[in-house]
Amino acid sequence: MAGTVSADDKNVSVAVEDLSSGTTAGYNVTDDYVTASIVKLDILSTLLYDHQKDGTSMTSDERDLATKMIENSDNDAASALYDDVGGSSAIEPANRVFGLTDTEVDDSAFGDTTTTATDQVKLLRQVFTSDSVLTSANRSYIQNLMSHVETDQRWGVSAAADDTSSSADDYMLKNGWLPRSATDLWEINSIGEVQHDGHTYLVAVLSAQNSSMDSGIDVIQKVAKEAVDALG
């Protein structure tokens, strides 16, 4: 990854795990990045984990909000669920259970939460593997939402899948994008699971200081594809 990452002034990190072989790899994985909307996966995972502990189920309103939050990346729905779950005071303890050690939730603006590529793969493990505190039913519920992200948001780690088309079922993902008003630069992130050459991969690509949304998408898609190809 050195050439690609250096060409982007080292403003991108990637972590990959091959679930078929157990092999892991990463580049710049200890660098902190603003999550933008990928934090919505953390919000939903926390909500489901808390329901598990309490022996309760999601309400119909929560399910409607969760669908909008993950499939459409709706910020109002995310804000409502963030408040329902108890904000950072609930998400941070859940993250410790999930094994996320380098994620700091921003209580005043959840999209400004910071994280690392390594932590995001740990979160993906909670969603996509049996080595998880989440029940099989809850994992399947999250996966279903991530497989139905709206068409114009199906970019990112999907570039590493065998079938990269917007209607493909070779990937499940959640993306995040955030323009910084102080610099006019973009945070662009993508996390998810992809199928490639008979293997299943968890992939997290985080980036910052992008001149535009499109340029950031180009970078993370190239990094995701090269990382999976290298690990395969």
C-alpha positions as CSV (number, residue, x, y, z in Angstrom):
1,M,0.0,0.0,0.0
2,A,3.0,2.3,0.4
3,G,2.8,3.9,-3.0
4,T,-0.9,4.5,-2.9
5,V,-0.9,5.8,0.6
6,S,2.1,8.0,0.1
7,A,0.6,9.5,-3.0
8,D,-2.3,10.6,-0.8
9,D,0.1,12.2,1.7
10,K,-0.6,9.4,4.1
11,N,-4.2,10.6,4.7
12,V,-5.7,7.2,4.4
13,S,-5.7,4.0,6.5
14,V,-6.9,0.5,5.8
15,A,-7.4,-2.7,7.8
16,V,-8.5,-6.0,6.3
17,E,-9.3,-9.4,7.7
18,D,-9.8,-12.5,5.6
19,L,-12.5,-14.5,7.5
20,S,-11.8,-17.5,5.3
21,S,-8.2,-17.9,6.4
22,G,-7.9,-15.7,9.5
23,T,-5.2,-13.5,8.0
24,T,-5.2,-9.8,8.9
25,A,-3.3,-6.9,7.5
26,G,-3.3,-3.1,7.7
27,Y,-1.6,0.1,6.9
28,N,-1.5,3.3,9.0
29,V,-4.0,1.5,11.3
30,T,-3.2,3.5,14.5
31,D,-4.0,6.9,12.9
32,D,-7.2,8.6,14.2
33,Y,-9.9,9.7,11.8
34,V,-13.3,11.3,12.2
35,T,-16.0,8.7,11.6
36,A,-18.7,10.8,9.9
37,S,-21.6,8.4,9.2
38,I,-19.9,5.1,9.8
39,V,-20.5,5.8,13.5
40,K,-24.2,4.9,12.7
41,L,-23.2,1.2,12.7
42,D,-21.8,1.7,16.2
43,I,-25.0,3.4,17.3
44,L,-27.2,0.5,16.0
45,S,-24.9,-2.2,17.5
46,T,-25.0,-0.5,20.9
47,L,-28.8,-0.2,20.7
48,L,-29.2,-3.9,19.9
49,Y,-26.6,-4.9,22.6
50,D,-28.5,-2.9,25.2
51,H,-31.8,-4.5,24.3
52,Q,-30.1,-7.9,24.6
53,K,-28.9,-7.1,28.1
54,D,-32.4,-5.8,29.1
55,G,-34.2,-8.7,27.6
56,T,-36.2,-6.4,25.4
57,S,-36.8,-6.0,21.7
58,M,-36.6,-3.0,19.3
59,T,-39.8,-1.0,19.0
60,S,-41.4,-0.5,15.6
61,D,-40.3,3.1,15.8
62,E,-36.7,2.1,16.5
63,R,-36.8,-0.3,13.5
64,D,-38.1,2.4,11.2
65,L,-35.3,4.8,12.4
66,A,-32.6,2.1,12.1
67,T,-33.6,1.4,8.5
68,K,-33.4,5.1,7.6
69,M,-30.1,5.5,9.5
70,I,-28.3,2.6,7.8
71,E,-29.9,2.3,4.4
72,N,-30.3,6.1,3.7
73,S,-27.7,7.4,6.2
74,D,-30.5,9.7,7.6
75,N,-29.0,12.0,10.2
76,D,-32.3,12.8,11.9
77,A,-32.9,9.1,12.4
78,A,-29.4,8.7,13.7
79,S,-29.8,11.6,16.2
80,A,-33.1,10.1,17.5
81,L,-31.5,6.7,18.1
82,Y,-28.3,8.2,19.5
83,D,-30.5,10.0,22.1
84,D,-32.6,6.9,22.7
85,V,-29.5,4.7,23.4
86,G,-28.1,7.3,25.8
87,G,-25.4,9.0,23.8
88,S,-21.7,8.6,24.5
89,S,-22.4,7.3,28.1
90,A,-24.0,4.2,26.6
91,I,-21.9,3.8,23.4
92,E,-18.5,4.0,25.1
93,P,-19.2,1.1,27.6
94,A,-20.6,-1.0,24.7
95,N,-17.4,-0.2,22.7
96,R,-15.3,-1.6,25.5
97,V,-17.3,-4.8,25.3
98,F,-16.9,-4.8,21.5
99,G,-13.1,-4.4,22.0
100,L,-12.9,-0.9,20.5
101,T,-10.0,0.7,22.4
102,D,-9.2,3.7,20.2
103,T,-12.7,5.1,19.5
104,E,-13.8,8.3,21.3
105,V,-17.4,9.3,21.0
106,D,-18.0,13.0,20.5
107,D,-21.1,13.6,22.7
108,S,-22.0,16.9,21.1
109,A,-21.7,15.8,17.5
110,F,-21.7,12.0,17.1
111,G,-20.3,12.3,13.5
112,D,-17.2,13.9,14.9
113,T,-16.4,10.7,16.8
114,T,-12.8,9.5,16.2
115,T,-11.7,6.0,15.4
116,T,-9.0,3.8,13.8
117,A,-9.2,1.3,11.0
118,T,-8.3,-1.4,13.4
119,D,-11.3,-0.5,15.7
120,Q,-13.6,-0.5,12.7
121,V,-12.7,-4.1,11.8
122,K,-13.3,-5.0,15.4
123,L,-16.8,-3.6,15.1
124,L,-17.3,-5.4,11.9
125,R,-16.4,-8.6,13.6
126,Q,-19.3,-8.0,16.0
127,V,-21.6,-7.7,13.1
128,F,-20.3,-10.5,10.8
129,T,-18.7,-13.2,12.9
130,S,-19.9,-15.6,15.6
131,D,-17.1,-14.3,17.8
132,S,-19.5,-11.5,18.9
133,V,-21.5,-10.4,21.9
134,L,-24.5,-9.8,19.5
135,T,-26.9,-12.7,18.9
136,S,-27.1,-14.3,15.6
137,A,-30.6,-12.7,15.0
138,N,-29.2,-9.2,15.7
139,R,-26.2,-9.8,13.5
140,S,-28.5,-10.9,10.7
141,Y,-30.7,-7.8,11.2
142,I,-27.7,-5.4,10.9
143,Q,-26.4,-7.3,7.9
144,N,-29.7,-7.1,6.1
145,L,-29.7,-3.3,6.5
146,M,-26.1,-3.0,5.3
147,S,-27.0,-5.1,2.2
148,H,-29.8,-2.7,1.3
149,V,-27.9,0.7,1.4
150,E,-29.5,3.0,-1.2
151,T,-28.0,2.8,-4.7
152,D,-26.1,6.1,-4.7
153,Q,-24.3,5.1,-1.4
154,R,-23.0,1.7,-2.6
155,W,-19.5,2.9,-3.3
156,G,-16.3,2.4,-1.2
157,V,-15.2,-1.1,0.0
158,S,-17.6,-2.5,-2.6
159,A,-14.8,-1.8,-5.1
160,A,-13.0,-4.9,-3.7
161,A,-15.9,-7.3,-4.3
162,D,-16.3,-9.7,-7.3
163,D,-19.4,-7.9,-8.4
164,T,-19.2,-4.2,-7.8
165,S,-22.5,-3.3,-9.4
166,S,-25.1,-1.3,-7.3
167,S,-27.4,-4.3,-7.3
168,A,-24.8,-6.9,-6.3
169,D,-25.1,-9.0,-3.2
170,D,-21.3,-9.6,-3.0
171,Y,-20.9,-6.8,-0.4
172,M,-22.5,-5.2,2.6
173,L,-21.4,-1.7,3.8
174,K,-21.8,1.6,5.6
175,N,-20.1,4.7,4.3
176,G,-19.4,8.1,5.8
177,W,-18.6,11.5,4.3
178,L,-18.2,14.8,5.9
179,P,-17.0,18.2,4.5
180,R,-15.0,20.3,7.0
181,S,-16.1,23.9,6.8
182,A,-12.8,25.2,8.2
183,T,-10.8,23.7,5.4
184,D,-13.2,22.8,2.6
185,L,-11.7,19.3,2.7
186,W,-13.6,16.0,3.1
187,E,-13.5,13.0,5.4
188,I,-14.5,9.9,3.4
189,N,-14.8,6.5,5.0
190,S,-16.1,3.0,4.1
191,I,-16.5,-0.2,6.1
192,G,-18.1,-3.5,5.4
193,E,-17.8,-7.1,4.2
194,V,-17.0,-8.2,0.7
195,Q,-16.8,-11.4,-1.2
196,H,-13.7,-11.8,-3.5
197,D,-12.3,-14.9,-5.2
198,G,-14.1,-17.3,-2.9
199,H,-13.0,-15.5,0.3
200,T,-14.9,-13.3,2.7
201,Y,-13.2,-10.1,3.8
202,L,-13.9,-7.4,6.4
203,V,-12.5,-4.1,5.2
204,A,-12.3,-0.7,6.8
205,V,-10.8,2.3,4.8
206,L,-10.7,5.7,6.5
207,S,-9.4,8.9,4.9
208,A,-9.1,12.6,5.5
209,Q,-7.9,15.8,3.8
210,N,-9.7,14.9,0.5
211,S,-10.2,17.9,-1.9
212,S,-13.7,16.7,-2.8
213,M,-16.1,13.9,-2.1
214,D,-15.4,12.3,-5.5
215,S,-11.7,12.3,-5.0
216,G,-12.0,10.8,-1.6
217,I,-14.2,8.0,-3.0
218,D,-11.6,7.3,-5.7
219,V,-8.9,7.0,-3.1
220,I,-10.7,4.7,-0.7
221,Q,-11.9,2.5,-3.5
222,K,-8.5,2.1,-4.9
223,V,-7.1,1.3,-1.5
224,A,-9.8,-1.2,-0.7
225,K,-9.3,-3.1,-3.9
226,E,-5.5,-3.1,-3.7
227,A,-5.6,-4.2,-0.1
228,V,-7.9,-7.2,-0.7
229,D,-6.0,-8.2,-3.9
230,A,-2.7,-8.1,-1.9
231,L,-4.2,-10.3,0.9
232,G,-5.7,-12.8,-1.4
